[in-house]
Amino acid sequence: MFRPVEPSRRQHATHQGPAEIRAFADRFTDEGVQFQIEDILVNGPPWNTRVALRVQSFLPDSDGGPDVYNNRAIALLETRWGRLLSWEDYEDTERVAAWDRTTALEKGTATLEKGTARSTAQGILPMGNEHPDPSRNPGFAT
């Protein structure tokens, strides 16, 4: 996260510009998170296109066990002539927060702040992450 979350009903970006948004997306690919698109809805002309995606995001266990991370998400995108203008994510923030904590502990780094899911071309609000493995996250039901 590049900027702290500001609790408000107003839009707030924690990531701004292509470099920060790419860093946000690269984190998932670097960790091996995969996305399975369940549904896509596209509406509007090329100069004002809106896209809605329903996806399953997951990180498979390397030993074939239960997924290390899994979540369902809705992504809402706005584009103009193929250029991304806004990107909003809605998912179970508790799963995201748990995954953040587990990943940070495994890497020996500080945990990421939990926040709300909001992304735009001017920025992305973080999503909390919960780890789906109950032994790593007491009280979490899968």
C-alpha positions in Angstrom: 0.0 0.0 0.0 1.4 3.4 -1.0 -1.0 5.6 1.0 -3.0 4.8 4.2 -6.7 4.2 4.0 -8.9 7.1 4.9 -12.2 5.9 6.3 -14.9 7.9 4.4 -17.7 7.5 1.9 -15.7 9.5 -0.5 -13.4 7.7 -3.0 -9.9 7.4 -1.8 -6.9 5.9 -3.7 -4.1 4.1 -2.0 -2.4 3.4 -5.4 -2.0 6.0 -8.1 -0.7 5.8 -11.7 0.5 2.8 -13.8 3.6 2.0 -11.7 1.8 1.7 -8.4 -1.1 -0.2 -10.0 1.3 -2.6 -11.7 3.1 -3.2 -8.4 -0.3 -4.0 -6.8 -1.1 -6.5 -9.6 2.4 -7.9 -9.7 2.2 -8.9 -6.0 -0.5 -11.4 -6.9 1.4 -12.9 -9.9 4.6 -12.9 -7.9 2.9 -14.9 -5.2 1.4 -17.3 -7.7 -2.3 -16.3 -7.2 -4.5 -17.5 -10.0 -7.8 -16.2 -11.2 -10.6 -18.2 -12.7 -13.2 -15.9 -14.4 -16.7 -17.2 -13.7 -18.6 -14.4 -15.5 -17.9 -11.3 -17.6 -20.4 -8.5 -18.4 -19.4 -5.8 -20.8 -21.4 -2.7 -21.6 -21.0 0.6 -23.5 -19.1 1.9 -26.5 -15.3 1.9 -26.8 -15.1 5.5 -25.4 -17.1 4.5 -22.2 -16.8 0.8 -21.6 -17.8 -0.8 -18.3 -16.7 -4.3 -17.4 -17.9 -6.5 -14.5 -16.0 -9.7 -13.6 -16.9 -12.3 -11.1 -13.7 -14.3 -10.3 -12.4 -17.0 -8.0 -8.9 -16.1 -6.9 -6.8 -18.8 -5.3 -3.2 -19.9 -4.5 -3.0 -23.7 -4.8 -0.9 -25.6 -2.3 2.3 -26.8 -3.9 1.8 -30.3 -2.3 -1.7 -30.7 -3.6 -3.4 -29.9 -0.3 -6.1 -27.3 0.2 -5.6 -23.9 -1.4 -3.2 -21.7 0.6 -5.5 -18.8 -0.3 -8.9 -18.6 -1.9 -11.5 -15.9 -2.3 -14.3 -14.8 -4.6 -14.2 -11.2 -6.0 -16.2 -8.8 -8.1 -14.1 -6.4 -10.2 -15.6 -3.4 -11.8 -13.6 -1.7 -14.6 -14.1 1.4 -16.6 -12.1 1.9 -19.8 -11.9 4.5 -22.5 -10.6 3.4 -25.8 -8.9 0.4 -24.1 -7.3 2.5 -21.4 -8.1 1.6 -17.8 -9.7 4.6 -16.0 -11.0 2.9 -12.8 -10.8 -0.5 -11.1 -12.8 -1.4 -8.1 -12.5 -4.8 -6.3 -15.0 -6.3 -3.8 -14.0 -9.4 -2.0 -13.9 -11.0 1.5 -11.5 -8.6 3.1 -11.0 -10.9 6.1 -9.5 -13.6 3.8 -7.2 -11.0 2.2 -6.1 -9.7 5.7 -5.2 -13.3 6.9 -3.2 -14.0 3.8 -1.4 -10.7 4.2 -0.5 -11.6 7.8 0.6 -15.1 6.9 2.7 -13.9 4.0 4.3 -11.2 6.1 5.1 -13.7 8.9 6.6 -16.2 6.4 8.7 -13.5 4.8 9.6 -11.8 8.1 8.1 -8.5 7.0 5.6 -6.2 8.6 1.9 -7.0 8.0 -0.1 -4.9 5.6 -2.9 -2.8 6.9 -6.4 -4.1 6.4 -8.7 -1.8 4.4 -11.6 -1.6 2.0 -11.6 -2.7 -1.6 -11.4 0.3 -4.0 -9.2 0.7 -7.0 -9.0 3.4 -9.6 -6.6 4.5 -12.3 -5.8 7.2 -9.8 -5.5 4.5 -7.2 -6.4 1.2 -5.5 -7.7 0.9 -2.0 -6.3 -2.2 -0.3 -8.3 -5.2 0.5 -7.9 -7.0 3.7 -6.8 -10.7 3.4 -7.7 -13.7 5.6 -5.9 -17.0 5.4 -8.3 -19.9 4.6 -6.3 -22.5 6.6 -8.0 -22.6 10.0 -4.7 -23.8 11.7 -3.1 -20.5 10.5 -6.1 -18.4 11.4 -8.0 -19.5 14.4 -11.7 -18.8 14.2 -11.8 -18.6 10.4 -14.3 -20.9 8.8 -13.8 -22.1 5.2 
